[in-house]
Structure formats: C-alpha cells, structure tokens
Amino acid sequence: MLRDEREHSRRPAVFAVTPNNTPDESAIGAERTRAARPWLALLFIGLASMVAQGFGRFTFPVLLTAIDRELLGSYTLAGLLSNVPLLAYLLGTGLTSYLSTRSDPSDLMKIGVTLSALGLGSMAISPNAGTLALALFLAGFGAALVWVPAPGIAAAMVGPTQGGLAIGLVGSGIGTGVMLAGPLTSAVRAATGNEFAWRPVYALQASFGVLVLIGLLTVLRRSNNTTGTEKVPISVLTTVPNWRSITLAFVIFGITYSLFFYFLPAQLVASGWSGDTARLMFAFLGLASIFGGVVFGRISDHLSRQTTMGFGFILMATAPVLTLFNNGFLVIIGVFAFGLCIAGVPTTIGAMLADALEGRAFVAAFGTITFAFGVAQLIGPPFAGWVGDRTGSFQIPFIVASIAALVGASLTVRMKVPSDASNP
C-alpha cells in the first residue's frame, strides 16, 4: 500500500519496519520489557548472517588464488564457479519468499544455517571442481534462507521502538564475516606452514557454523502468532516514482560490484602484493561495509536520495581505478571507498522504495529489483575471469566497472524529485 502522506519520517534502511499503530507509553513499556532478553537471540541471528553470507558466499574470493592453483587452473572456470552461489542465492530467495507464508521464519533460518554449514564443510573436502560447485550451491542457497527472514525476525523481537537498531545489528554480521575471512586465512596458513592452504579455512568456518546452529536452536523460538497473507502484485513497483531508473541503477550496481569484488585479492596479487596484504585489503573492505549503510542512510536523510545515490556511484567509479595504481595509499582509499558503497548504495536505493511503499508492498517491490540485481551479478565474474586468463590481470574488468558506475551516477540526473517527498 502507499505510505500514509501524514508520515514524514524517512528510514534510511533497506528493510523498513513500520508499526501499524503508534503505541502508547504503556505499550512501549511492555515492549521494552519483552525486549529485555532477546538480544542474545539477535546476536546469534547476526552470527548466522556472518556464517551464511560472510563465510558461505564471500570467503571464496579470498581463497580463489589457492583454489585455482589446486583444483581449477583457469580463471575462467573460477569466474563460472563464482556464479554458482549467486544463482543459488537467486533460487533460494524465490523459494524463501514462497515458503514464508507457510513456514515459520525461524525454521527457515535454522535450515539455512544448516545448509551453509554443510556447504562450508563440503568445500573443505571437495576433490574436484564439480563437488566444489555443489558445495558453493548449498552455501549460496542457505544464505538466502538465512538473510531473507533475518531482518523481519530481528525487528519483531524488539518491537518498533528498536527495530532499526536490531536490523543494523544482524546486518553487520555480513560485513564482519567479510572482514574476518582474510585474517583467518592468514592465521591458518601461518599455523599450518602452507602458504596455499584453503581447506582448513572452510573447515573452521563450518565448525563455527555448527556452533551457531546450536545457539539458534537454543535461543530462537518459533513464533506463536499467525498472520494473514495479503497478496501484492509485482506491478506495485510501478507506483514508485522513478521506478525504472531505480531498477536500472540496481542492475548497474550488480554489474559494477561483481566485476570488482570477487577479483580484488587476485588483482592485488597480480600487481605484486603479497597474499597476506591482499587478504588484509579484502578485510578492510569488509570493515568499511559494516558502516556504509549507516553513513549513506544518514546522508540521504539530510540530502535527497538521488543526490546520495549519485555520490555513491561516483565513489564506486573512482575506487576500482585507484586500486590499479602502484601506490599503497591510493589502493587503501579505493578499497575503503568501495566497501562503503557496497552497503551504502543498496541502502539508499531501498530508502527510495521505503519513501513510497510500506509493508508487503515494499517487500514485493524490493524483491523485484533485488532479483534484477542478482541476475546482473551473473555477468561480471565470467567476463572478469575470461579476461584474467588472457591478460594475467583484471585491469580491463576494473575499468569497465568504473565506467558502469558512472552510467549509474548519470541516472540520478534524470530522476525527478517527488513533489511530496522532502527529507526533514
């Protein structure tokens, strides 16, 4: 449904949590009392997001060079394998949306963590590229089952007065997983004396996933409430101002992101950086992504959403080029800038939808553009891997990523600011 015109607040998060009625003071007090204990559950939901996304999906780029050396022997094949968890995530997102009206979200999350742990464990013992692909598929599918319901569960636990804080907490687990992947790999290789060790990394992550699953089974309970399932048409997206430009911007973001993110460590190594330093840069990118959503969300509250999105794309355009310079300081700036943007740009795009839609209508519209974003992500890795095999470098994919980001920035020039949308 359209957001009430009387509501003038802007929520800078991708997932909007809006109460149906404004609670009175006694209701708020009761909500706070009820929310005094679920923070342990929120912690484990955040850890589940870290296992499913940060480990299951985003550790592969860190270990790519070693995996290629032992199993693959081709960056083209590596690019194709990078698409496996992306495709699995797309399929998992659709299935999760379908099952959410028939299954308790907490059950879906527990199944997702189970699949993620199985996927990570299978990666650790994969004898060939085929079984590794299957393991990556399990991990990507599990990531969707974890992340799609996670924000809603988190917000429901604490109520509307602290919903945004809860969503931010569980979302930060993803960036934390990305940040830890590099140092964990370096520590494992130092302990084993094998500079190309990668299987023990996945084995440790799988073991941690099992511990997180045990924690979820202990602290996360099924909901006793049953709610109706109002159907919302996909066409609800067309009621959002600038919906075509918003969708295209998310597609361009997916292309830019996939061309740069998955091959950053490999490009740094090809440029003469040590493997440890390259992994440290990847961890630095993950650290920046933890704060990107909050930074961009707050900026978009004071400036227009379009201006903030345009700034994010320009920053994304400069980041890949900076990493190609033989200058450590410029590389650090580029990596940090891109880390901010991979969380900040989607947050701003989601806020544009949240300005016009709420509830299930928002979920339907955001799901539509997220699917388009997911399809776009499939383009980058095979192209970048193919170029890497033939040139021994990822300079061309990185430059293409910068050009695509500039196209994304140009879309904001054509966007019209809704007459009834003025940020406070």
C-alpha positions in Angstrom: 0.0 0.0 0.0 1.1 3.6 -0.4 2.8 5.2 2.6 0.5 7.4 4.6 1.0 11.1 3.5 1.0 12.2 7.1 4.1 10.2 7.8 7.1 12.5 7.1 9.9 10.4 8.6 12.5 8.7 6.5 14.0 5.4 7.5 17.4 5.0 5.8 17.5 1.2 6.0 16.8 -1.2 3.2 14.3 -3.0 5.3 11.6 -0.7 6.7 9.9 -1.7 9.9 6.7 0.3 10.4 4.2 -0.3 13.2 0.6 -0.4 12.1 -0.4 1.9 15.0 1.6 4.3 17.2 2.0 2.5 20.6 1.1 4.4 23.7 3.5 4.7 26.6 2.3 1.6 28.4 2.6 -0.4 25.2 6.1 0.9 24.7 7.0 -0.1 28.3 5.6 -3.6 27.7 7.6 -3.8 24.5 10.8 -2.9 26.3 10.1 -5.4 29.0 9.6 -8.1 26.4 12.8 -7.0 24.6 15.0 -7.2 27.6 16.0 -10.8 26.9 16.0 -11.4 23.1 19.4 -9.6 22.5 21.2 -13.0 22.8 18.9 -14.3 20.0 19.7 -11.2 17.9 23.4 -11.9 18.5 23.0 -15.4 17.1 21.0 -14.1 14.1 23.9 -11.8 13.4 26.3 -14.7 13.7 24.1 -16.7 11.4 24.3 -13.9 8.8 28.0 -13.9 9.2 28.3 -17.7 8.6 25.8 -17.7 5.7 26.9 -14.6 3.8 30.3 -13.5 5.0 31.7 -17.1 5.1 29.5 -19.1 2.8 29.3 -16.6 -0.1 32.2 -14.1 0.4 35.2 -16.2 1.5 35.7 -17.6 -2.0 37.4 -14.5 -3.4 39.9 -14.6 -0.6 40.8 -18.2 -1.3 40.4 -18.0 -5.0 44.2 -18.0 -5.9 44.9 -21.1 -3.8 41.8 -22.9 -5.1 42.7 -22.1 -8.6 46.2 -23.5 -8.1 45.0 -26.8 -6.7 41.7 -27.6 -8.4 40.9 -25.2 -11.2 43.8 -24.0 -13.3 41.7 -21.4 -15.0 40.3 -18.0 -14.0 37.5 -18.6 -16.5 36.4 -21.6 -14.5 36.9 -19.6 -11.3 34.5 -17.0 -12.7 31.9 -19.6 -13.5 32.2 -21.0 -10.1 31.7 -17.6 -8.6 28.3 -17.5 -10.3 27.2 -20.7 -8.6 26.4 -19.2 -5.2 24.9 -16.2 -6.9 22.5 -18.4 -8.9 21.7 -20.5 -5.8 21.0 -17.3 -3.9 18.5 -16.2 -6.5 16.7 -19.5 -6.4 16.8 -19.5 -2.6 15.4 -16.0 -2.4 12.4 -17.0 -4.5 11.8 -20.2 -2.5 12.1 -18.4 0.8 9.5 -15.8 -0.3 7.2 -18.7 -1.2 7.7 -20.7 1.9 7.5 -17.7 4.3 3.7 -17.8 4.1 3.6 -21.5 5.0 6.6 -21.9 7.4 7.8 -20.1 10.4 10.7 -17.7 9.5 12.8 -19.0 12.4 12.6 -22.6 10.9 13.8 -21.3 7.5 16.7 -19.6 9.2 17.8 -22.7 11.0 17.6 -24.7 7.8 19.6 -22.0 6.1 22.4 -22.2 8.7 22.4 -26.0 8.4 22.8 -25.8 4.6 25.5 -23.1 4.9 27.5 -25.3 7.4 27.1 -28.3 5.1 28.3 -26.3 2.2 31.3 -25.0 4.0 32.2 -28.4 5.2 31.8 -29.9 1.7 34.1 -27.2 0.3 36.8 -28.3 2.8 36.8 -31.8 1.4 35.9 -31.2 -2.3 38.1 -33.4 -4.5 37.3 -31.6 -7.8 35.6 -28.6 -9.3 32.3 -30.4 -9.7 31.9 -31.1 -6.0 33.1 -27.7 -5.1 30.4 -26.2 -7.3 27.8 -28.3 -5.4 29.2 -27.1 -2.1 29.1 -23.5 -3.3 25.5 -24.0 -4.3 24.5 -25.3 -0.9 26.1 -22.4 0.8 24.5 -19.8 -1.5 21.1 -21.4 -1.1 21.5 -21.5 2.6 22.5 -17.8 2.6 19.1 -16.8 1.1 17.2 -18.9 3.7 19.1 -17.1 6.4 19.2 -13.5 5.2 15.7 -13.0 3.7 13.8 -13.6 7.0 16.6 -12.3 9.3 15.6 -8.5 9.3 11.9 -9.3 9.9 12.7 -11.7 12.8 15.1 -9.1 14.4 12.6 -6.3 14.2 9.7 -8.4 15.6 11.8 -9.4 18.6 12.3 -5.9 19.9 9.3 -4.1 18.5 9.1 -0.8 16.6 10.9 1.3 19.1 14.2 -0.5 18.5 13.6 -2.2 15.1 16.2 -0.3 13.2 18.9 -1.0 15.8 18.1 -4.7 15.7 18.2 -4.8 11.9 21.5 -3.0 11.9 23.0 -5.4 14.4 22.1 -8.6 12.4 23.2 -6.9 9.1 26.6 -6.0 10.4 27.3 -9.7 10.7 27.8 -9.9 6.9 30.5 -7.2 6.8 32.1 -8.8 9.9 32.4 -12.1 8.1 34.0 -10.5 5.1 36.4 -8.6 7.4 37.4 -11.8 9.2 37.9 -14.0 6.2 41.3 -12.6 5.3 42.9 -12.6 8.8 41.5 -16.1 9.4 43.2 -17.4 6.2 46.5 -15.8 7.1 46.4 -17.3 10.6 45.6 -20.8 9.2 48.4 -20.6 6.7 50.8 -19.4 9.4 49.8 -22.3 11.7 50.0 -25.0 9.0 53.1 -23.6 7.3 51.3 -23.9 3.9 51.0 -20.6 2.1 48.3 -22.1 -0.2 46.1 -23.7 2.5 42.4 -23.1 2.0 40.6 -26.3 3.0 41.3 -25.8 6.8 39.8 -22.3 6.5 36.5 -23.7 5.2 36.6 -26.5 7.8 37.0 -23.9 10.7 34.1 -21.9 9.3 31.9 -25.0 9.0 32.7 -25.8 12.6 31.7 -22.3 13.7 28.5 -22.7 11.7 27.6 -25.8 13.7 28.1 -23.8 16.9 25.9 -21.0 15.6 23.2 -23.5 14.7 23.3 -25.0 18.2 22.9 -21.5 19.6 20.0 -20.7 17.3 18.2 -23.9 18.3 18.6 -22.9 21.9 17.6 -19.2 21.9 15.5 -18.7 18.7 11.9 -20.0 19.2 9.1 -20.3 16.7 6.5 -17.5 16.7 3.1 -18.3 18.2 1.4 -15.7 16.0 -0.2 -16.4 12.7 -0.8 -13.6 10.2 -2.8 -13.3 7.0 -1.1 -13.5 3.6 -2.3 -10.5 1.7 -1.3 -10.8 -2.0 0.6 -7.9 -3.5 1.1 -7.7 -7.3 4.6 -7.4 -8.7 3.3 -4.3 -10.6 3.3 -2.4 -7.3 6.8 -1.4 -8.2 5.5 0.8 -11.0 3.8 3.0 -8.4 7.2 4.2 -7.1 8.5 7.5 -8.6 11.5 6.9 -10.9 11.0 3.1 -10.6 12.6 2.4 -14.0 15.7 4.4 -13.1 15.8 2.8 -9.6 15.7 -0.7 -11.1 18.3 0.1 -13.7 20.5 1.6 -11.1 20.4 -1.6 -9.0 21.2 -3.6 -12.2 24.3 -1.4 -12.8 25.3 -1.7 -9.2 25.2 -5.5 -9.5 27.5 -5.4 -12.6 29.9 -3.0 -11.0 30.0 -4.9 -7.7 30.6 -8.3 -9.3 33.4 -7.1 -11.7 35.4 -5.7 -8.8 34.5 -7.5 -5.6 35.3 -11.1 -6.5 38.7 -10.5 -8.1 40.1 -7.8 -5.9 42.5 -10.1 -4.0 43.6 -11.8 -7.2 44.3 -8.4 -8.9 46.4 -7.2 -6.0 48.5 -10.4 -6.1 48.9 -10.0 -9.8 50.1 -6.4 -9.2 52.9 -7.7 -6.9 51.2 -7.5 -3.5 51.7 -10.4 -1.1 48.8 -12.7 -0.4 48.7 -11.7 3.2 48.4 -8.0 2.3 45.8 -8.7 -0.4 43.7 -10.5 2.2 44.2 -7.7 4.6 42.8 -5.2 2.0 39.8 -7.5 1.5 39.2 -7.5 5.2 39.5 -3.7 5.2 36.8 -3.6 2.5 34.6 -5.7 4.8 35.2 -3.4 7.7 34.1 -0.4 5.6 30.9 -2.2 4.5 29.8 -2.5 8.2 29.4 1.2 8.4 28.4 2.1 4.8 24.7 1.6 5.2 24.5 3.9 8.3 26.7 6.6 6.7 24.8 6.7 3.4 21.4 6.4 5.2 22.1 9.4 7.3 23.4 11.4 4.4 20.3 10.6 2.4 18.1 11.9 5.3 19.7 15.3 5.0 20.2 15.5 1.3 17.9 14.0 -1.4 18.0 10.2 -2.0 19.0 10.9 -5.7 22.0 13.1 -4.7 23.2 10.5 -2.2 22.9 7.6 -4.7 24.7 9.7 -7.4 27.6 10.4 -4.9 27.8 6.7 -4.1 28.1 5.7 -7.8 30.8 8.3 -8.4 32.7 7.0 -5.4 32.3 3.5 -6.8 33.6 4.7 -10.2 36.8 6.0 -8.6 37.5 3.0 -6.4 38.5 0.4 -9.0 40.7 2.8 -10.8 42.5 3.8 -7.6 43.3 0.1 -6.8 45.2 -0.1 -10.2 47.8 2.5 -9.2 51.1 1.3 -7.8 50.5 3.3 -4.7 49.5 1.7 -1.4 47.8 4.8 -0.1 45.6 5.2 -3.2 44.7 1.5 -3.1 43.6 1.8 0.6 41.4 4.7 -0.3 39.9 2.9 -3.2 39.2 -0.3 -1.2 37.7 1.6 1.7 35.5 3.7 -0.6 34.2 0.7 -2.4 33.5 -1.0 0.9 31.3 1.9 2.0 29.5 1.9 -1.3 28.6 -1.8 -1.5 26.5 -1.3 1.6 25.6 2.4 1.1 24.2 2.4 -2.4 21.7 -0.5 -1.8 20.6 1.2 1.4 19.9 4.4 -0.5 18.1 2.6 -3.2 16.0 0.7 -0.7 15.2 4.0 1.1 13.8 5.3 -2.2 11.3 2.5 -2.2 10.6 2.9 1.5 9.6 6.6 0.8 6.7 5.4 -1.3 5.8 1.9 -0.1 5.4 0.0 3.2 4.7 -3.5 4.4 4.2 -6.3 1.9 4.1 -3.8 -0.9 7.7 -2.7 -0.1 8.8 -6.4 0.2 7.3 -7.2 -3.3 8.9 -4.1 -4.9 12.3 -4.7 -3.2 12.2 -8.3 -4.1 11.6 -7.5 -7.8 14.6 -5.1 -8.1 16.7 -7.5 -6.0 16.1 -10.3 -8.5 17.2 -7.9 -11.3 20.3 -7.1 -9.2 21.0 -10.8 -8.8 20.8 -11.5 -12.5 23.1 -8.6 -13.2 25.7 -10.1 -10.8 25.9 -13.2 -13.0 27.5 -11.1 -15.8 30.6 -9.9 -14.0 32.6 -13.0 -12.8 32.7 -15.0 -16.1 33.8 -11.9 -18.0 36.4 -10.9 -15.5 37.7 -14.5 -15.3 37.9 -14.8 -19.1 39.9 -11.5 -19.3 42.1 -12.5 -16.4 43.1 -15.8 -18.2 44.1 -13.9 -21.3 45.8 -10.9 -19.9 47.0 -12.1 -16.5 45.4 -9.0 -15.0 41.9 -7.7 -14.1 42.6 -4.1 -15.2 40.1 -4.2 -18.0 37.2 -5.5 -15.8 38.0 -2.9 -13.2 37.9 -0.1 -15.7 34.6 -1.5 -17.1 33.3 -1.5 -13.5 34.2 2.2 -13.2 32.5 3.1 -16.5 29.4 1.2 -15.4 29.3 3.1 -12.1 29.5 6.4 -14.0 26.4 5.3 -16.0 24.7 4.6 -12.7 25.6 8.1 -11.5 24.1 9.6 -14.7 20.7 8.1 -13.9 20.3 10.3 -11.0 20.3 13.4 -13.3 17.2 12.1 -15.0 15.4 11.4 -11.7 12.6 13.7 -10.7 12.2 14.5 -7.0 8.7 13.6 -6.0 6.7 16.7 -5.1 5.5 15.3 -1.8 9.0 13.9 -0.8 11.1 16.4 1.1 13.6 15.0 3.6 13.4 16.5 7.1 
